[in-house]
Amino acid sequence: MFLDLYTIEPELPQNDYYRDHLLRVHSFVAALQTEPAIRISYLDPEWLKKFLDKQPSALWRERVNDEVVITASPKELQKLLLTHLKTEGAFSELSELKRKKS
């Protein structure tokens, strides 16, 4: 299972110029366990850059200030994520999130 995370539209009425220049992008996180706590792993951006430098036709993307902005279709991205889920270095160390009881 994967999580698709992205920022909400910022409420910056005092500065529309700043808000209009933010690039709202998605981050993809593998959810490898959900009980008793969720364990997640992020796609490593440095691994992705190196991978795409070696295999430029693997995924449609653009470079913005040396950062990778994926422009591929969701199916193409899903294929890449599933193919490299167990590739060494492609994803970060597992992080564990626990639900806080109120």
C-alpha positions in Angstrom: 0.0 0.0 0.0 1.2 3.5 -0.8 0.3 6.9 0.7 0.1 9.9 -1.6 0.9 13.0 0.5 0.6 16.6 -0.6 0.3 20.0 1.1 -2.9 21.8 1.5 -3.4 25.2 -0.1 -1.7 27.7 2.2 -3.8 30.5 3.7 -1.7 33.5 3.0 -4.1 36.3 2.2 -1.4 38.9 3.1 0.9 37.5 0.3 -0.8 36.1 -2.8 2.5 36.5 -4.7 4.2 34.0 -2.4 1.3 31.5 -2.4 1.1 31.7 -6.2 4.7 30.6 -6.5 4.5 27.5 -4.3 4.7 24.2 -6.2 2.3 21.7 -4.6 3.7 18.3 -5.3 3.0 14.8 -4.2 5.2 12.6 -2.1 4.9 8.8 -2.2 5.3 6.7 0.9 5.2 3.0 1.1 3.0 1.8 4.0 4.5 -1.6 4.8 2.6 -2.3 8.0 -0.6 -0.9 9.5 -1.1 -2.8 12.8 -0.3 -2.3 15.7 1.5 0.8 14.3 1.9 2.0 10.8 5.4 1.6 9.4 6.3 3.8 6.4 9.2 4.3 4.1 9.7 7.3 1.8 11.0 7.2 -1.8 14.6 8.5 -1.5 14.9 11.6 -3.8 18.7 11.1 -4.2 18.3 7.5 -5.3 15.6 8.6 -7.7 17.9 11.2 -9.3 20.7 8.8 -9.7 18.4 6.1 -11.1 16.9 8.5 -13.6 20.3 9.7 -14.7 21.3 6.1 -15.5 17.9 5.2 -17.0 16.5 8.4 -18.5 13.6 6.7 -20.3 12.3 5.0 -17.1 10.0 7.8 -16.1 8.7 11.1 -17.5 9.9 14.0 -15.3 11.3 17.5 -15.3 14.1 19.0 -13.3 13.4 22.1 -11.3 16.4 23.6 -9.5 18.0 20.1 -9.7 15.0 18.5 -8.1 13.0 15.8 -9.9 9.4 16.6 -10.6 7.6 13.5 -11.9 5.2 14.1 -14.8 4.5 10.5 -15.6 1.1 9.0 -15.4 0.0 7.4 -12.1 0.3 3.9 -13.7 3.9 4.5 -14.8 4.8 5.8 -11.4 3.1 2.9 -9.7 5.0 0.4 -11.8 8.3 2.1 -10.9 7.5 2.2 -7.2 6.4 -1.5 -7.1 9.4 -2.6 -9.2 11.9 -0.8 -6.8 10.1 -1.3 -3.5 12.8 -3.8 -2.4 15.7 -2.2 -4.3 18.5 -1.3 -1.9 18.6 2.5 -1.3 15.3 3.3 -3.2 13.4 3.8 0.0 14.3 5.3 3.4 14.7 3.4 6.6 11.3 2.4 8.1 9.6 5.0 10.4 7.0 3.9 12.8 4.0 6.0 13.6 1.8 5.3 16.6 -1.7 6.5 17.1 -1.9 8.8 20.1 -4.8 8.0 22.4 -6.6 11.2 23.5 
